[in-house]
Amino acid sequence: MKINRRKFINTSLVAGLGSVYTSCGSQNKIDGQGRAVEQRYRVLDEVLAQPVLKKELFPDPVIISSLELLRYNDRFLCRVRSADGAEGMSVSHSDMRTLYPIFKDCLQPFFLQKDARELDLILEKAFIYRLNFRYSGRALGIPLATIEFAILDMLGRIAGKSMGQLLGAIHHPEVTVYQATEYREKSVEESLELIKRDVAEYNAHAVKIKVGGLMFMTDDMYAKGPVGRTETIIPLIRKTFGDDMFLYADANGFYPVEEAIRVGRLLETYNYGFFEEPVHFDWYEETKKVADALDLPVAGGEQEYSLHGFRWLIANDGLSIVQPDTYYFGGMIRSLKVARMAEAMGKLCTPHMSGGGLGYLYMIHFVSALSNASAHHEFKGLRTHVQFECPTSTLQVEDGKIKVPTGPGLGIDFDPDFVAKHEPLT
């Protein structure tokens, strides 16, 4: 079993000191740790104060004259137009079918007549408008991201820049992906066959598996997850795919601390790359306890909705890898603020990729601008109902990578007939 060096050194020092000295030394250590965290907070606050959108690309105001949500069979597009006739479009998340009233009533009126060059500030103020901060998480994040994506598409078309170029330098013209798999509720044998199928379909070089159960699986056989499944599948996946395959594991917040540590050590034994959401996402102190006990990097942030929450997790070493979801978290600008905070503390970012007709495309544009990107990024397949053409990329997985479109904005052209099927929501 690997020894956590930080824990080993602290234990050895305490064992060699007298009780009085230990008490004083412990207090000094606590005070020192507190000062160090406060200094980290100061650094992170400086990072958060930095603008993300490159306003200098736009010498003239870009006034938002119209913002529409278009609907067809419970699928949604967002279209934004400027006073000068520029246009941008985005594909919303599948959850918009239940969240569209928040789009219409809580966000749409706020964005009209705003100067899109001030998008950083607009996104902040959107939380205050009509007390929108009360709609935490996906409820506000998905409609907000849908609008932001459309505005970035419009601004990219105006400036002749890709979404990544609007937000930073292009560090990754190609994005290396890992195959995200599900199948937690299935037997080990069936799960293995499905994972092998997914890996073969996209010739994946990296795979993420599910361990434990979901947070709501708390009765009968799911009290500790499907019995014996985790202990069986962790070594089996390594044996099946060999030492050259990059492996990751996701618990989706299932475990209590002690069990998460036990499973984390098993993952360490078989050389997995990170342990995602070992405990409930909003159990910050418990997340840190798991991270402190393991050498294996702990990843998280898929469900996190607060910049301040990420700030705590980063400053206090609760996470080694941050995973904001660009839909859930309210767009690329807010997510990039999280990535920048992580970078300032020497940590990595690999965004969570949620549902949505073009979720993988927004993901790779975001990653293209990450200077602290992880080795692999979440990928769930290329299937989509959206009809479009991409002139600058095949958008296929080739040797484990997807080429990021270099065209303006999102870098695709929507099929006009496909768009015409959608009617504005009034």
C-alpha positions as CSV (number, residue, x, y, z in Angstrom):
1,M,0.0,0.0,0.0
2,K,1.3,3.5,-0.8
3,I,2.2,5.8,2.1
4,N,0.9,9.3,2.1
5,R,4.1,11.2,2.7
6,R,2.4,14.2,4.2
7,K,0.6,12.0,6.8
8,F,3.7,9.9,7.5
9,I,5.9,12.9,8.2
10,N,3.3,14.5,10.5
11,T,2.8,11.3,12.4
12,S,6.6,10.7,12.9
13,L,7.1,14.2,14.2
14,V,4.3,14.0,16.7
15,A,5.5,10.7,18.0
16,G,8.9,12.1,18.9
17,L,7.7,15.2,20.8
18,G,6.7,15.7,24.4
19,S,3.1,16.3,25.2
20,V,3.5,20.1,26.0
21,Y,5.6,20.7,23.0
22,T,3.2,18.8,20.9
23,S,0.3,20.9,22.1
24,C,2.2,24.2,21.3
25,G,3.6,22.8,18.0
26,S,0.1,21.7,16.9
27,Q,-1.3,25.1,17.6
28,N,1.6,26.7,15.7
29,K,1.0,24.3,12.8
30,I,-2.8,25.1,12.8
31,D,-2.0,28.9,12.8
32,G,0.5,28.4,10.0
33,Q,-1.9,26.4,7.9
34,G,-4.6,29.1,8.4
35,R,-2.2,31.8,7.2
36,A,-1.3,29.7,4.2
37,V,-4.9,29.2,3.3
38,E,-5.6,32.9,3.7
39,Q,-2.8,33.7,1.3
40,R,-4.2,31.2,-1.2
41,Y,-7.6,33.0,-0.9
42,R,-5.9,36.3,-1.8
43,V,-4.3,34.7,-4.8
44,L,-7.5,33.2,-5.9
45,D,-9.4,36.4,-5.5
46,E,-6.9,38.1,-7.7
47,V,-7.5,35.4,-10.3
48,L,-11.3,35.8,-10.1
49,A,-10.9,39.6,-10.7
50,Q,-9.3,39.1,-14.0
51,P,-11.5,39.4,-17.1
52,V,-12.0,36.4,-19.4
53,L,-13.6,37.6,-22.6
54,K,-11.2,39.5,-24.8
55,K,-13.1,42.7,-25.0
56,E,-10.3,44.3,-27.0
57,L,-11.3,42.3,-30.1
58,F,-14.4,44.4,-30.3
59,P,-13.8,48.2,-30.8
60,D,-17.5,49.0,-31.2
61,P,-20.5,48.1,-28.9
62,V,-22.3,44.9,-29.7
63,I,-25.8,45.5,-28.5
64,I,-28.1,42.5,-28.0
65,S,-31.3,43.4,-29.9
66,S,-33.0,40.0,-29.7
67,L,-32.7,36.8,-27.8
68,E,-34.9,33.8,-28.7
69,L,-35.5,30.3,-27.5
70,L,-36.5,28.1,-30.4
71,R,-38.4,24.8,-29.7
72,Y,-39.1,21.7,-31.7
73,N,-40.3,18.5,-30.0
74,D,-38.9,19.4,-26.6
75,R,-35.5,20.3,-28.1
76,F,-34.2,23.8,-28.0
77,L,-32.0,26.2,-29.9
78,C,-31.1,29.7,-28.7
79,R,-30.6,32.5,-31.3
80,V,-29.2,35.9,-30.5
81,R,-28.9,38.9,-32.8
82,S,-27.1,42.2,-32.4
83,A,-28.4,45.7,-33.4
84,D,-26.0,45.5,-36.3
85,G,-27.4,42.2,-37.6
86,A,-24.8,39.8,-36.4
87,E,-26.2,36.4,-35.3
88,G,-25.2,33.5,-33.1
89,M,-26.8,30.2,-32.1
90,S,-26.5,27.5,-29.5
91,V,-27.9,24.1,-28.8
92,S,-29.4,23.8,-25.4
93,H,-29.2,21.0,-22.9
94,S,-31.9,18.3,-22.8
95,D,-33.1,19.6,-19.4
96,M,-34.3,22.8,-21.0
97,R,-37.7,21.1,-21.5
98,T,-38.3,21.7,-17.8
99,L,-36.2,24.9,-17.4
100,Y,-37.4,27.1,-20.2
101,P,-39.6,29.2,-17.9
102,I,-36.5,30.3,-16.1
103,F,-34.9,31.2,-19.5
104,K,-38.0,33.3,-20.5
105,D,-38.9,34.9,-17.2
106,C,-35.6,35.3,-15.3
107,L,-32.9,35.7,-18.0
108,Q,-34.2,36.7,-21.4
109,P,-35.4,40.2,-20.4
110,F,-32.1,41.0,-18.6
111,F,-29.8,40.4,-21.6
112,L,-31.7,42.6,-24.1
113,Q,-30.0,45.9,-25.0
114,K,-26.9,44.9,-23.1
115,D,-23.5,45.3,-24.7
116,A,-22.2,41.8,-25.3
117,R,-18.6,43.0,-24.9
118,E,-19.4,43.2,-21.1
119,L,-20.3,39.5,-21.0
120,D,-18.2,38.8,-17.9
121,L,-20.1,41.4,-15.9
122,I,-23.4,40.6,-17.4
123,L,-23.1,37.0,-16.2
124,E,-22.4,38.1,-12.7
125,K,-25.3,40.5,-12.6
126,A,-27.7,37.9,-14.0
127,F,-27.5,36.2,-10.6
128,I,-28.9,39.3,-8.9
129,Y,-31.6,40.1,-11.4
130,R,-34.9,39.1,-10.0
131,L,-33.0,37.2,-7.2
132,N,-31.9,34.6,-9.7
133,F,-29.3,33.3,-7.2
134,R,-32.2,31.5,-5.6
135,Y,-32.2,29.2,-8.6
136,S,-28.9,27.4,-7.8
137,G,-27.2,24.8,-9.9
138,R,-28.6,23.4,-13.1
139,A,-31.9,25.3,-12.8
140,L,-30.1,28.6,-13.6
141,G,-26.9,27.3,-15.0
142,I,-28.3,25.5,-18.0
143,P,-30.4,28.5,-19.3
144,L,-27.5,30.9,-18.6
145,A,-25.0,28.7,-20.4
146,T,-27.4,28.3,-23.4
147,I,-27.5,32.1,-23.7
148,E,-23.7,32.5,-23.2
149,F,-22.9,29.9,-25.9
150,A,-25.1,31.7,-28.4
151,I,-23.5,35.1,-27.5
152,L,-20.0,33.6,-27.9
153,D,-21.0,32.2,-31.2
154,M,-22.1,35.6,-32.4
155,L,-19.0,37.4,-31.0
156,G,-16.8,34.8,-32.7
157,R,-18.5,35.4,-36.0
158,I,-18.0,39.2,-35.6
159,A,-14.3,38.9,-34.7
160,G,-13.5,35.9,-36.9
161,K,-12.3,33.9,-33.9
162,S,-13.2,30.5,-32.4
163,M,-14.8,30.4,-29.0
164,G,-11.5,29.3,-27.5
165,Q,-9.7,32.3,-29.1
166,L,-12.3,34.7,-27.5
167,L,-11.4,33.4,-24.0
168,G,-7.7,32.7,-24.2
169,A,-4.8,31.3,-26.2
170,I,-5.3,28.0,-28.0
171,H,-3.3,25.5,-26.0
172,H,-5.0,22.4,-27.5
173,P,-5.9,22.4,-31.2
174,E,-6.8,18.7,-30.6
175,V,-8.4,17.4,-27.5
176,T,-7.5,13.9,-26.1
177,V,-10.6,12.2,-24.8
178,Y,-11.5,9.4,-22.4
179,Q,-14.4,7.1,-23.0
180,A,-17.0,7.7,-20.2
181,T,-19.0,4.6,-19.5
182,E,-22.1,4.0,-17.3
183,Y,-23.5,0.6,-16.5
184,R,-23.3,0.9,-12.8
185,E,-26.5,-1.0,-12.3
186,K,-25.5,-3.9,-14.4
187,S,-23.5,-7.0,-13.5
188,V,-19.7,-7.0,-13.9
189,E,-19.9,-9.4,-16.8
190,E,-22.4,-7.3,-18.7
191,S,-20.7,-4.1,-17.8
192,L,-17.4,-5.4,-19.1
193,E,-18.8,-6.4,-22.5
194,L,-20.5,-2.9,-22.9
195,I,-17.3,-1.1,-21.9
196,K,-15.3,-3.2,-24.4
197,R,-17.8,-2.3,-27.1
198,D,-17.6,1.4,-26.4
199,V,-13.8,1.3,-26.4
200,A,-13.7,-0.5,-29.7
201,E,-16.2,1.9,-31.3
202,Y,-14.0,4.9,-30.8
203,N,-10.6,3.2,-30.4
204,A,-10.3,4.8,-27.0
205,H,-6.9,5.1,-25.2
206,A,-8.5,6.0,-21.9
207,V,-11.7,4.9,-20.0
208,K,-13.6,6.0,-17.0
209,I,-15.7,3.4,-15.1
210,K,-18.4,3.8,-12.4
211,V,-17.8,2.4,-8.9
212,G,-20.2,2.1,-6.0
213,G,-23.9,3.1,-6.5
214,L,-25.6,6.5,-7.0
215,M,-26.5,8.7,-4.0
216,F,-30.1,7.5,-4.1
217,M,-29.2,3.8,-4.2
218,T,-29.5,3.2,-0.4
219,D,-31.7,0.2,0.1
220,D,-31.3,-3.5,-0.1
221,M,-28.5,-4.6,-2.4
222,Y,-27.5,-1.0,-3.2
223,A,-26.8,-0.2,0.5
224,K,-23.1,-0.5,-0.4
225,G,-23.5,-0.6,-4.1
226,P,-24.1,-3.8,-6.0
227,V,-22.5,-6.3,-3.7
228,G,-18.9,-7.1,-4.6
229,R,-19.1,-5.2,-8.0
230,T,-16.5,-2.5,-7.2
231,E,-13.9,-4.9,-5.8
232,T,-14.3,-7.1,-8.9
233,I,-14.5,-4.6,-11.7
234,I,-11.5,-2.4,-10.6
235,P,-8.9,-5.0,-11.2
236,L,-10.8,-6.7,-14.0
237,I,-10.8,-3.5,-16.1
238,R,-7.0,-3.1,-15.6
239,K,-6.4,-6.8,-16.5
240,T,-8.7,-6.5,-19.6
241,F,-7.2,-3.4,-21.1
242,G,-3.6,-3.7,-19.9
243,D,-1.1,-1.3,-18.4
244,D,-1.1,1.0,-21.4
245,M,-4.8,2.0,-21.0
246,F,-5.4,5.1,-18.9
247,L,-8.1,4.4,-16.3
248,Y,-10.3,6.6,-14.2
249,A,-13.1,6.0,-11.7
250,D,-16.3,7.9,-10.7
251,A,-18.3,7.2,-7.5
252,N,-20.9,10.0,-8.2
253,G,-20.8,10.9,-4.5
254,F,-21.8,7.5,-3.2
255,Y,-19.4,6.7,-0.4
256,P,-19.0,7.8,3.2
257,V,-15.4,9.0,4.0
258,E,-14.0,5.7,5.3
259,E,-15.4,3.6,2.4
260,A,-14.2,6.2,-0.1
261,I,-10.7,5.9,1.3
262,R,-10.8,2.1,1.1
263,V,-12.0,2.2,-2.5
264,G,-9.5,4.9,-3.3
265,R,-6.6,2.7,-2.1
266,L,-7.9,-0.1,-4.3
267,L,-7.8,2.2,-7.2
268,E,-4.3,3.2,-6.3
269,T,-3.2,-0.4,-6.4
270,Y,-4.4,-0.8,-10.0
271,N,-2.9,2.6,-11.1
272,Y,-6.1,4.5,-11.8
273,G,-5.6,8.2,-12.7
274,F,-8.2,9.9,-10.6
275,F,-11.1,9.2,-8.2
276,E,-14.1,11.4,-9.1
277,E,-16.7,12.5,-6.5
278,P,-15.8,10.0,-3.8
279,V,-18.3,11.5,-1.4
280,H,-21.3,13.9,-1.8
281,F,-20.2,16.8,-3.9
282,D,-21.1,19.4,-1.3
283,W,-19.4,17.6,1.6
284,Y,-16.3,19.8,1.3
285,E,-14.5,18.8,4.5
286,E,-15.2,15.1,3.8
287,T,-13.8,15.5,0.3
288,K,-10.7,17.0,1.8
289,K,-10.4,14.1,4.3
290,V,-10.4,11.6,1.4
291,A,-7.9,13.7,-0.6
292,D,-5.6,13.9,2.4
293,A,-5.7,10.2,2.9
294,L,-4.9,9.2,-0.7
295,D,-2.0,9.7,-3.1
296,L,-4.6,9.2,-6.0
297,P,-5.8,12.6,-7.3
298,V,-9.4,13.4,-6.2
299,A,-11.5,15.1,-8.9
300,G,-14.8,16.8,-8.6
301,G,-17.0,19.8,-9.5
302,E,-19.7,18.3,-11.8
303,Q,-22.5,19.3,-9.5
304,E,-20.8,22.4,-7.9
305,Y,-22.7,25.6,-8.7
306,S,-20.7,28.2,-6.7
307,L,-17.4,30.0,-7.5
308,H,-17.0,30.4,-3.8
309,G,-17.4,26.6,-3.3
310,F,-14.7,25.9,-5.9
311,R,-12.6,28.5,-4.2
312,W,-12.7,26.6,-0.9
313,L,-12.0,23.3,-2.5
314,I,-9.0,24.6,-4.3
315,A,-7.5,26.7,-1.5
316,N,-7.9,23.8,1.0
317,D,-6.6,21.1,-1.3
318,G,-9.9,19.3,-1.4
319,L,-9.5,18.6,-5.1
320,S,-6.5,18.0,-7.3
321,I,-8.6,18.2,-10.5
322,V,-11.6,20.5,-11.0
323,Q,-14.5,19.4,-13.2
324,P,-16.9,22.3,-13.8
325,D,-19.7,21.4,-16.3
326,T,-20.0,24.2,-18.7
327,Y,-23.8,23.7,-19.0
328,Y,-24.5,23.2,-15.3
329,F,-22.1,25.9,-14.1
330,G,-23.5,28.6,-16.4
331,G,-21.1,28.7,-19.3
332,M,-17.5,28.8,-20.4
333,I,-16.5,32.1,-18.8
334,R,-17.5,31.0,-15.3
335,S,-16.0,27.6,-15.9
336,L,-12.7,29.2,-17.1
337,K,-12.6,31.2,-13.8
338,V,-12.6,27.9,-12.0
339,A,-9.8,26.5,-14.2
340,R,-7.7,29.6,-13.7
341,M,-8.1,29.3,-9.9
342,A,-7.0,25.7,-10.1
343,E,-4.0,26.6,-12.3
344,A,-2.9,29.2,-9.7
345,M,-2.7,26.5,-7.1
346,G,-0.9,24.0,-9.4
347,K,-4.0,21.9,-10.1
348,L,-5.6,20.6,-13.3
349,C,-9.0,20.9,-15.0
350,T,-11.0,18.4,-17.0
351,P,-14.6,19.6,-17.5
352,H,-17.6,17.3,-16.9
353,M,-19.5,16.8,-20.1
354,S,-23.3,16.6,-19.7
355,G,-26.2,16.0,-22.0
356,G,-27.0,18.2,-24.9
357,G,-27.1,17.8,-28.6
358,L,-23.6,19.2,-29.1
359,G,-22.1,18.8,-25.6
360,Y,-18.9,17.3,-26.9
361,L,-18.4,20.3,-29.2
362,Y,-18.7,22.9,-26.4
363,M,-16.4,20.7,-24.3
364,I,-13.6,20.7,-26.8
365,H,-13.8,24.4,-27.4
366,F,-13.5,25.0,-23.7
367,V,-10.6,22.6,-23.4
368,S,-8.8,24.2,-26.3
369,A,-8.2,27.3,-24.2
370,L,-7.1,25.5,-21.0
371,S,-3.5,25.9,-20.1
372,N,-3.9,23.5,-17.2
373,A,-5.9,20.8,-19.0
374,S,-5.7,17.2,-17.8
375,A,-4.4,14.5,-20.0
376,H,-7.8,13.3,-21.1
377,H,-11.3,14.7,-21.3
378,E,-14.8,13.3,-21.0
379,F,-16.4,11.9,-24.1
380,K,-19.7,10.1,-24.5
381,G,-20.0,9.6,-28.2
382,L,-20.8,11.6,-31.3
383,R,-24.5,10.8,-31.7
384,T,-26.7,13.9,-32.0
385,H,-30.0,15.0,-33.4
386,V,-28.5,18.3,-34.5
387,Q,-28.0,18.8,-38.3
388,F,-24.9,20.8,-39.2
389,E,-21.7,21.0,-41.2
390,C,-18.2,21.7,-39.9
391,P,-15.8,22.9,-42.6
392,T,-12.7,22.8,-40.4
393,S,-12.9,19.4,-38.6
394,T,-14.2,16.0,-39.2
395,L,-15.2,15.9,-35.5
396,Q,-14.2,12.3,-35.4
397,V,-12.1,10.6,-32.8
398,E,-8.8,9.8,-34.4
399,D,-6.0,8.2,-32.4
400,G,-7.9,9.2,-29.2
401,K,-8.2,12.9,-30.2
402,I,-10.8,15.2,-31.7
403,K,-9.7,18.2,-33.8
404,V,-11.2,21.5,-32.5
405,P,-13.0,23.5,-35.2
406,T,-11.1,26.6,-36.2
407,G,-14.0,28.5,-37.8
408,P,-15.6,31.5,-36.1
409,G,-17.7,31.0,-33.0
410,L,-18.7,27.4,-32.6
411,G,-17.2,26.7,-35.9
412,I,-20.2,25.0,-37.5
413,D,-23.0,25.9,-39.9
414,F,-26.5,24.8,-38.8
415,D,-28.7,23.3,-41.5
416,P,-31.2,26.0,-42.3
417,D,-34.0,23.4,-42.8
418,F,-33.2,22.0,-39.4
419,V,-33.4,25.4,-37.7
420,A,-36.6,26.3,-39.6
421,K,-38.4,23.4,-37.8
422,H,-38.0,25.2,-34.5
423,E,-40.5,27.9,-33.5
424,P,-39.8,30.8,-31.1
425,L,-41.1,30.3,-27.6
426,T,-43.4,33.2,-26.7
